[in-house]
Amino acid sequence: MSADSRLDARPVAPAASSSASRRWLFPAGLRNFVRNREIGLVIVAMVIGLLAGLLVAAISMLSELAHAVLFDIPFDNKLSASGVISWQRTLLVPIVGAVILALISIFYAGRFKGQLADAIEANALYGGRVSMRGSLLISIQTLLSNGFGGSVGLEAGYTQICAAFSSHIGQRLAARRADMRLLVACGAAGAISAAFSAPLAGAFFAFEVVLGAYTSAALVPVIASAVAAWLVTRHLAHQQFLMVPGVPSPVSVEMIGQVMAVGILCAFFSIVVMLAVAFAERVMQRITWLRGGLRLVVGATMLGCLGLLTPTVLGSGHGAMQILLISNPTWLMLATTILLKTAASAISLGAGFRGGLFFASLMLGSMIGQLYSTVLSGPFPELALQPGTAAVAGMVALGTGVIGAPFSMVCLALELTGDFSITAGAVVAASISAMIVRELFGYSFATWRFHLRGEAIRGPQDVGWVRQISAATLMRSDFETAQAGLSIAEAQTLFPPGRIKQIVLRETDGSYGGIVEAPELHGHAHAEDETLATLAHQRDEFLLPDVTVRDLVTAFDRSEADVLVVVNNAEERVTIGLVSEAHVLRTFATELERRNQEVFFR
């Protein structure tokens, strides 16, 4: 079996039901049409977009219904924009939600271990295979977290369930690895497009965050999915532009300079937000009496207390953002809301509520932009940016820092405001923010969470194939062995010249004892009383079966050897195979070329 076929046949964690799914494949004619014709893939992407629009509309309506019932507000009102909520509901509803989430976590989360990868992780490690059962659990938890007032957005739940259905369709079509990753990106594009009524933002979110690369071959399917989802939601939900106050500041040198200042402020604040979430999670974990569900309850109690100060911290913040944009708030109100919303989001995620920072980052960024404009307009009323221009620049800059998708944020600003002139400054702010966060922090929120979990993932680029090529898959087991105590003279007789290249030595307990090269064995003149152990090399140089191909290359460079042995484990050190540097380099180069072809010549 070739290395290529081993990679495609190798099972991965999120696809625990892959054997079952192969029994329920779509008809062969349909599979061949999608695999061999680009129009077939585009049609599937459109179906995914339609499905994504329906899913997003359904989850959004369920969330609004939960807010209306649990917090006793009108159905059309946004939770964060509701000025009058009884203190009992503000305090107790999040606690009840925390108890429900804790019960779900206790009874169900353990059963889905290894099946909770999101779209980014699935595309990076598992070739686009997303577990449907695990995704349903994550989406339900996200809906409950938001529905019971958690300061988290639904966008993570949208992308998770849409990516799961996309992956499920791809598995039924027996799609190639590259096509599977593309279909998952189509699902994410449809989710974001439907969530914000912004097809361009959804498409470029898929390229920047989920797919990790833009190619002309992937453009049409992703755009088709995003537009299809947008067409569905504009008929099922009331969509409107974001109302931005004032007249946009005209483009000038002064305007660009101030937009850059807003971008710098938001870049640093985006790092603060991500560190705050990590800090809250670390504190919750280190307090020994906060175990399991109790951590959720304590976090919900803290969130409820913040909600008593202002309801703008509850939910994702859609309504609060719009009200703050048009109500001309004071600098004190803006500063207080920024601090409280940041604390609420950090506590919610740190305590264990499911969700993300997508919309929270947009809301916080818009308030920072407004705060900049409000503070500067006091001493310099003629120089300060208009509040609307500063708010959009801040929204895009902070969203870029947290989400890691500058062009997607720029498109989102254009589609939310419908004003190209106000978006001009957003381009500069997004660029500045992206550069600063990349230089000083190096992570978006999603990849930062991977880093905290110990996953070395810096984006959605396909690195899973590197992990699947290991010493166990590259080694050969047909090698010659001998006891380390065997005399050199006997070994010269047993292994004549030209028959072997090297001999792997075994100690008396069966452990690895080094390697003897055949030329050195037969070039040894004084062989009467000496044993093979005197010729042994690389006694302490060995590989474990799960060492990846990238680490294999490093091991060969470090040891300066042409061949290394593979042992069963570091304790017993029983030799189970041999790996040559030439074979490793050849396999690595072949696979790398194959992945490049999938990206650029699919």
C-alpha positions in Angstrom: 0.0 0.0 0.0 1.4 3.4 -1.0 1.8 6.3 1.4 -1.0 8.1 -0.4 -3.5 5.4 0.0 -2.5 4.9 3.7 -3.3 8.6 4.3 -6.7 8.5 2.8 -7.6 5.2 4.5 -6.3 6.1 7.9 -9.2 6.8 10.4 -9.4 10.0 12.4 -10.9 10.9 15.7 -13.9 13.1 14.6 -15.0 10.5 12.1 -15.8 7.7 14.6 -18.8 6.7 12.5 -17.0 6.7 9.1 -17.4 3.0 8.7 -21.1 3.4 9.2 -21.3 6.4 6.8 -19.7 4.3 4.0 -22.8 2.1 4.1 -25.0 5.0 3.3 -23.2 6.7 0.4 -25.1 8.6 -2.2 -25.6 6.9 -5.6 -22.4 6.3 -7.6 -23.6 8.5 -10.4 -24.0 11.4 -8.2 -20.7 10.9 -6.4 -18.9 10.7 -9.8 -20.6 13.8 -11.0 -19.5 15.8 -7.9 -16.0 14.4 -8.0 -15.3 14.9 -11.7 -17.3 18.1 -12.5 -16.8 21.5 -11.0 -20.4 22.3 -11.5 -21.3 19.3 -9.4 -19.4 20.8 -6.5 -21.0 24.2 -7.0 -24.5 22.6 -6.8 -23.6 20.8 -3.6 -22.2 24.1 -2.2 -25.6 25.8 -3.0 -27.5 23.1 -1.2 -25.2 23.6 1.8 -25.9 27.3 1.7 -29.6 26.8 1.6 -29.3 24.4 4.6 -27.1 26.8 6.4 -29.6 29.6 6.0 -32.4 27.5 7.4 -30.2 26.3 10.4 -29.1 29.9 11.3 -32.6 31.2 11.0 -33.9 28.4 13.3 -31.2 28.8 15.9 -31.6 32.6 15.9 -35.4 32.3 16.4 -35.0 29.8 19.2 -32.6 32.1 21.0 -34.9 35.0 20.7 -37.8 32.9 21.9 -35.7 31.8 24.9 -34.9 35.4 25.7 -38.6 36.4 25.5 -39.8 33.6 27.7 -37.0 33.5 30.3 -36.5 37.2 30.7 -40.1 38.3 30.0 -39.3 40.7 27.2 -41.1 41.2 23.8 -40.1 38.7 21.2 -38.8 41.3 18.8 -36.6 43.0 21.5 -32.9 42.2 21.8 -31.9 41.0 25.3 -29.0 43.4 25.6 -31.2 46.3 24.6 -34.0 45.6 27.1 -33.9 48.3 29.8 -36.4 46.7 32.2 -35.7 43.1 33.4 -36.6 42.0 36.9 -33.7 41.5 39.1 -34.9 38.0 40.0 -34.8 36.9 36.3 -31.5 38.7 35.7 -29.8 36.9 38.5 -31.6 33.5 38.5 -32.0 32.7 34.7 -28.2 32.5 34.1 -27.8 30.2 37.1 -30.6 27.9 35.9 -28.9 27.8 32.5 -25.6 27.0 34.2 -27.2 24.0 36.1 -28.6 22.7 32.8 -25.3 23.0 31.1 -23.5 21.3 34.0 -25.9 18.4 33.8 -25.3 18.1 30.1 -21.6 18.2 30.6 -21.7 15.6 33.3 -23.9 13.1 31.5 -23.1 13.6 27.9 -19.8 15.5 27.2 -17.6 12.6 28.3 -19.3 10.4 25.7 -18.1 12.7 22.9 -14.4 12.7 23.7 -12.5 13.2 20.5 -15.6 14.3 18.6 -15.8 18.0 19.5 -13.5 19.5 16.9 -14.7 22.7 15.3 -14.4 23.7 11.7 -10.9 25.1 12.0 -9.5 22.1 13.9 -11.3 19.7 11.6 -9.8 21.3 8.5 -6.4 21.5 10.0 -6.1 18.0 11.4 -8.8 15.7 10.2 -9.2 16.6 6.5 -12.6 18.2 7.0 -14.2 15.4 9.0 -16.5 16.9 11.6 -18.5 14.7 14.0 -22.3 15.3 13.6 -23.1 14.1 17.2 -20.4 16.2 18.7 -21.4 19.2 16.7 -25.1 18.8 17.8 -23.9 18.8 21.4 -21.8 22.0 20.9 -24.6 23.8 19.1 -27.1 22.9 21.8 -24.7 24.1 24.5 -24.2 27.3 22.6 -27.9 27.9 22.2 -28.5 27.2 25.9 -25.6 29.5 26.9 -26.9 32.4 24.8 -30.6 31.7 25.5 -30.0 31.8 29.3 -28.2 35.1 29.1 -24.6 34.1 28.8 -22.4 36.8 27.3 -21.4 34.7 24.3 -22.3 34.9 20.6 -24.2 32.3 18.6 -21.8 32.5 15.6 -19.7 29.6 17.0 -22.8 27.5 17.1 -23.9 28.5 13.6 -20.5 27.6 12.1 -20.3 24.4 14.0 -23.6 22.9 13.0 -23.3 24.1 9.4 -19.8 22.7 9.1 -21.0 19.4 10.5 -23.8 19.1 7.9 -21.3 20.1 5.2 -18.9 17.4 6.3 -21.7 14.9 6.6 -22.7 15.6 3.0 -19.1 15.3 1.9 -18.7 11.9 3.6 -21.9 10.7 1.9 -20.4 11.8 -1.4 -17.0 10.1 -0.6 -15.4 13.4 -1.4 -11.6 13.8 -1.6 -9.7 15.3 1.3 -9.4 18.7 -0.5 -13.1 18.7 -1.4 -14.1 17.8 2.1 -12.2 20.8 3.5 -13.8 23.0 0.8 -17.3 21.8 1.7 -16.7 22.6 5.4 -15.6 26.1 4.4 -18.8 26.4 2.3 -20.8 25.6 5.5 -19.0 28.2 7.5 -19.4 30.8 4.7 -23.1 30.1 4.7 -23.3 30.4 8.5 -21.6 33.8 8.7 -23.4 35.1 5.6 -26.8 34.1 7.1 -25.9 35.4 10.6 -25.0 39.0 9.4 -26.8 39.1 6.0 -23.3 39.6 4.6 -22.4 37.1 1.8 -19.0 38.7 1.1 -18.0 38.6 4.7 -19.1 35.0 4.9 -17.2 34.0 1.9 -13.9 35.7 3.0 -14.4 34.4 6.5 -14.3 30.9 5.0 -11.2 31.7 3.1 -9.3 33.4 5.9 -10.5 31.4 9.0 -11.7 28.0 7.9 -9.9 27.2 4.6 -6.7 29.1 5.2 -6.1 30.0 1.5 -7.8 31.7 -1.4 -7.9 29.9 -4.7 -9.9 30.6 -7.9 -11.1 27.0 -7.9 -12.6 27.4 -4.4 -14.1 30.9 -5.1 -17.3 29.8 -6.9 -18.4 27.1 -4.5 -17.8 29.3 -1.4 -19.6 32.3 -3.0 -22.5 30.1 -4.1 -23.0 28.8 -0.5 -22.7 32.3 1.0 -25.2 33.8 -1.5 -27.7 30.9 -1.1 -27.6 31.3 2.7 -28.2 35.0 2.4 -31.2 34.6 0.1 -32.8 32.2 2.6 -32.3 34.4 5.7 -33.5 37.6 4.0 -36.8 35.9 3.4 -37.0 34.3 6.9 -35.7 37.1 9.1 -35.9 40.9 9.2 -32.5 42.2 8.0 -31.5 45.8 8.2 -28.4 47.9 7.9 -26.5 49.0 11.0 -27.5 52.6 11.7 -24.3 54.7 12.0 -24.7 58.2 13.4 -23.5 61.4 11.8 -21.9 62.1 8.5 -18.8 60.0 7.7 -15.5 61.8 8.1 -14.1 62.7 4.7 -11.0 60.7 3.6 -7.9 62.8 4.4 -4.5 62.6 5.9 -5.9 63.5 9.3 -8.7 60.9 9.0 -6.2 58.2 8.0 -3.9 59.1 10.9 -6.8 58.9 13.5 -8.1 55.7 12.0 -4.6 54.2 12.5 -4.7 55.4 16.1 -8.1 53.6 16.6 -6.6 50.5 15.0 -3.6 50.5 17.4 -5.9 50.9 20.4 -8.1 48.1 19.3 -5.2 45.8 18.5 -3.9 46.1 22.0 -7.3 45.7 23.5 -8.0 42.6 21.4 -5.0 41.0 23.0 -6.3 42.1 26.4 -9.6 40.4 25.7 -8.1 37.1 24.7 -5.8 37.1 27.7 -8.7 38.0 30.0 -10.6 34.9 28.8 -7.6 32.7 29.4 -7.0 34.3 32.8 -10.7 33.8 33.8 -10.5 30.1 32.7 -7.2 29.6 34.6 -8.5 31.1 37.8 -11.6 29.0 37.7 -9.6 25.9 37.2 -7.1 26.6 39.9 -9.7 27.2 42.6 -9.9 23.7 44.0 -13.5 23.8 45.2 -14.7 24.9 41.8 -15.1 21.5 40.3 -17.3 20.5 37.3 -20.7 22.1 37.3 -20.0 24.3 40.3 -17.7 26.4 38.2 -20.5 27.1 35.8 -22.9 28.1 38.6 -20.3 30.5 40.2 -19.7 32.0 36.8 -23.4 32.4 36.1 -23.8 34.1 39.5 -21.1 36.6 38.7 -22.6 37.2 35.3 -26.0 37.8 36.9 -24.5 40.4 39.3 -23.0 42.2 36.3 -26.4 42.0 34.6 -27.9 43.8 37.6 -25.6 46.8 36.8 -26.5 46.9 33.1 -28.4 44.4 30.9 -26.1 45.2 28.0 -23.7 42.5 29.2 -26.3 39.8 28.7 -26.5 37.9 25.4 -24.3 38.6 22.4 -25.0 42.3 22.4 -26.7 43.0 19.1 -29.3 45.4 20.5 -26.9 47.1 22.9 -24.5 47.9 20.1 -27.1 49.6 18.0 -28.5 51.6 20.9 -25.0 52.8 21.9 -24.3 53.8 18.3 -27.3 56.1 18.0 -27.9 57.4 21.6 -24.8 59.6 21.8 -23.5 58.1 25.1 -21.1 59.8 27.5 -17.5 58.7 27.8 -18.2 57.4 31.2 -21.0 55.1 30.0 -18.9 53.9 27.1 -15.9 53.1 29.3 -18.1 51.4 31.9 -19.8 49.3 29.3 -16.5 48.3 27.7 -15.2 47.1 31.1 -18.4 45.3 32.1 -18.9 43.6 28.7 -15.2 42.4 28.6 -15.6 41.0 32.1 -18.9 39.3 31.3 -17.5 37.7 28.2 -14.4 36.5 30.0 -16.3 35.1 32.9 -18.9 33.4 30.7 -16.3 31.6 28.6 -13.9 31.0 31.5 -16.7 29.4 33.5 -17.6 27.0 30.7 -20.5 28.6 28.8 -20.3 27.6 25.1 -19.9 30.3 22.5 -17.5 32.7 21.0 -16.3 36.3 20.9 -17.3 37.1 17.3 -20.0 39.6 18.0 -18.6 40.7 21.4 -15.5 41.8 19.6 -17.6 43.9 17.1 -19.5 45.5 19.9 -16.4 46.3 22.0 -14.6 47.6 19.0 -17.4 50.0 18.1 -17.6 51.3 21.6 -13.8 51.9 21.7 -14.1 53.8 18.5 -16.9 55.9 19.9 -15.0 56.5 23.1 -12.0 57.7 21.1 -14.2 60.1 19.2 -16.0 61.3 22.3 -12.9 62.0 24.3 -11.1 63.7 21.5 -14.1 65.9 20.5 -13.9 67.7 23.8 -10.6 69.6 23.3 -10.5 69.2 19.5 -14.1 69.3 18.1 -13.0 70.1 14.6 -10.2 67.5 14.5 -12.0 64.5 16.0 -13.4 61.7 13.9 -17.1 61.5 13.5 -18.5 58.9 16.0 -19.8 56.7 13.3 -16.5 56.6 11.4 -14.6 55.9 14.5 -17.1 53.2 15.6 -16.9 51.3 12.4 -13.1 51.5 12.3 -12.9 50.2 15.9 -15.4 47.4 15.1 -13.3 46.2 12.2 -10.0 46.6 14.0 -11.0 44.7 17.2 -12.9 42.1 15.1 -9.7 41.6 13.1 -7.6 41.2 16.2 -9.8 38.6 17.8 -11.1 36.7 14.7 -8.0 37.0 12.6 -9.9 37.8 9.4 -9.1 41.4 8.2 -10.7 41.2 4.8 -13.8 39.5 6.1 -14.2 42.3 8.7 -13.8 45.0 6.0 -16.5 43.3 3.9 -18.7 43.0 7.0 -18.4 46.7 7.7 -19.3 47.5 4.1 -22.3 45.2 4.1 -23.6 46.1 7.6 -23.4 49.9 6.9 -24.1 50.0 3.2 -21.7 53.0 3.0 -18.4 52.6 1.1 -17.0 55.9 2.3 -17.2 54.9 5.9 -15.5 51.6 5.1 -12.4 53.3 3.6 -11.0 53.9 7.1 -11.9 50.4 8.2 -9.4 49.0 5.7 -6.6 51.0 7.3 -7.7 50.1 10.9 -8.0 46.4 10.0 -4.5 46.3 8.4 -2.9 48.0 11.4 -4.7 45.7 13.9 -3.8 42.6 12.0 -0.1 43.5 11.8 0.2 44.4 15.5 -1.6 41.3 16.8 0.3 39.1 14.5 3.7 40.6 15.6 3.0 40.9 19.4 0.6 38.0 20.1 0.6 35.7 17.1 -2.8 34.1 17.6 -6.5 34.7 16.9 -9.0 33.7 19.6 -9.6 30.3 18.0 -5.9 29.5 17.6 -5.2 30.9 21.1 -7.6 28.4 22.6 -5.9 25.6 20.7 -2.6 26.8 22.1 -3.9 26.7 25.6 -5.1 23.1 25.0 -1.6 22.1 23.8 -2.5 21.9 20.1 0.2 23.4 17.9 -2.3 24.8 15.3 -1.7 28.3 14.0 -4.6 28.3 11.4 -6.8 26.0 9.3 -4.0 25.0 6.9 -4.0 21.2 6.4 -1.4 19.9 8.7 -3.2 16.7 9.6 -1.5 14.7 6.9 1.9 15.5 8.6 0.6 13.8 11.8 -0.7 10.8 9.9 2.7 10.1 8.4 4.7 8.7 11.3 7.5 6.4 12.0 5.0 3.5 12.3 3.8 4.1 8.8 7.2 4.6 7.2 9.2 1.8 8.9 10.1 -1.5 7.4 10.1 -4.6 9.6 12.3 -6.9 7.4 15.7 -6.2 9.1 18.5 -8.4 10.3 19.1 -8.7 14.0 21.8 -10.3 16.1 22.8 -10.6 19.8 25.1 -7.8 21.0 27.3 -10.5 22.5 27.8 -12.4 19.2 31.5 -12.5 18.2 32.5 -10.4 15.1 34.0 -13.5 13.5 30.7 -15.4 13.7 28.8 -12.4 12.5 31.1 -12.2 9.4 30.2 -15.8 8.6 26.4 -15.4 9.3 26.1 -12.1 7.3 28.3 -12.4 4.2 29.2 -9.2 2.2 26.5 -7.8 -0.1 23.6 -9.5 1.7 22.8 -6.8 4.3 23.5 -3.1 4.9 23.2 -3.0 8.7 22.5 -5.3 11.7 20.3 -4.3 14.6 21.7 -5.5 17.9 19.7 -7.0 20.8 20.8 -7.0 24.4 20.2 -10.1 26.5 16.9 -8.7 27.8 15.7 -8.1 24.2 16.1 -4.3 24.2 17.8 -2.3 21.5 21.6 -2.4 21.6 22.7 -0.3 18.6 23.4 -0.7 14.9 26.4 -2.2 13.1 27.0 -1.2 9.5 28.0 -4.0 7.2 31.1 -2.3 5.7 32.5 -1.8 9.2 31.7 -5.4 10.2 33.6 -6.9 7.2 36.4 -4.3 7.4 37.3 -5.3 10.9 40.5 -7.4 10.8 40.9 -8.4 14.4 37.7 -10.2 15.1 38.6 -13.2 17.2 37.7 -12.2 20.7 35.6 -9.0 20.0 31.8 -8.8 20.0 29.4 -6.9 17.9 28.8 -4.5 20.8 32.2 -3.0 20.2 31.1 -1.9 16.7 27.7 -0.6 17.7 26.6 2.9 16.9 23.5 5.0 17.8 22.9 3.1 21.1 20.8 6.0 22.4 19.4 7.1 19.1 15.9 5.6 18.4 12.4 6.6 17.4 9.0 6.0 18.9 6.2 4.8 16.6 4.1 8.1 16.8 6.9 10.4 15.8 5.7 12.5 12.9 7.5 12.9 9.6 8.6 16.5 10.4 10.2 15.3 13.7 11.8 12.4 11.7 13.6 14.9 9.5 14.8 16.7 12.6 16.0 13.5 14.2 18.0 12.5 11.2 19.7 15.9 11.1 20.5 15.7 14.8 21.9 12.2 14.7 23.7 12.5 11.4 22.6 8.9 10.6 21.2 7.4 7.5 19.0 4.8 9.3 17.3 4.9 12.7 15.4 2.2 14.5 11.9 2.3 15.8 11.3 0.9 19.3 7.9 -0.1 20.9 8.3 2.4 23.8 11.0 4.2 25.7 11.0 1.8 28.6 11.2 -1.7 26.9 13.0 -0.4 23.8 12.3 -3.5 21.7 13.1 -2.8 18.1 10.0 -3.1 15.8 11.3 -1.5 12.6 13.9 0.6 10.6 13.4 4.0 8.9 15.8 5.4 6.4 16.4 9.1 5.8 16.0 8.7 2.1 12.6 7.1 2.4 11.4 9.8 4.8 12.6 12.7 2.6 11.1 11.1 -0.5 7.7 10.5 1.2 7.6 14.0 2.7 8.4 15.7 -0.6 5.8 13.6 -2.4 3.1 14.4 0.1 4.0 18.1 0.2 3.8 18.3 -3.6 0.4 16.5 -3.5 -1.1 19.0 -1.0 0.2 21.9 -3.0 -1.5 20.5 -6.1 -4.8 20.2 -4.2 -4.6 23.9 -3.2 -3.5 25.4 -6.5 -4.5 22.9 -9.2 -7.6 21.2 -7.9 
